[in-house]
């Protein structure tokens, strides 16, 4: 998540990124984003969370725009 990629005139700010393998149907998958350890403090301070999904993309929202780029790992698991 790039520091310059957040959009919106006020909180919540959003950023949509490509994540291959994400389904548009949220009932088919469990998606767990986790910040890299070096990004964790800024991620938490900004109140970042996954707020939406579409085919091959995730939207993240935050209450305060981070001033640094954040690395986030995404685990995708199918659900029965």
Buried (B, 14 or more C-beta within 10 A) or exposed (E): BEBEBBEEEEBBBBBBBEBEEBBEEEEEBEBEBEBEEEBBEBBEEBBBEBBEBBEEBBEBBBEBBBEBEBBBEBEBEEEE
